[in-house]
Amino acid sequence: MTDFGWVSGGAAVLAALGALAASSTHAVRADQRLVEFRLGELAAVKGPGPALVLPGVERAVRVPLAEPPRAPSRMRLPPDPTGRTT
């Protein structure tokens, strides 16, 4: 019999490397920026396109560039047909 323990060990290492690569890549849209913090300090601001982040060392925060829609300051009502005011 042959020992295939190295095959399962190699598969586990490849799976771990794949999971690490998948968690370190980010796609940044054109209306966003990716702010990167390395060990709690600001490291970089990355624009649209692919970005790499080192998991465990760096943290990425997505920041939208568009302003959120503003609510109207006051709702205007049509005049009262009876002519009364409150």
Summary of the structure (lengths in Angstrom):
residues: 86
radius of gyration: 26.7
end to end distance: 95.5
largest distance: 100.0
contacts: 140
relative contact order: 0.16
helix: 23%
strand: 34%
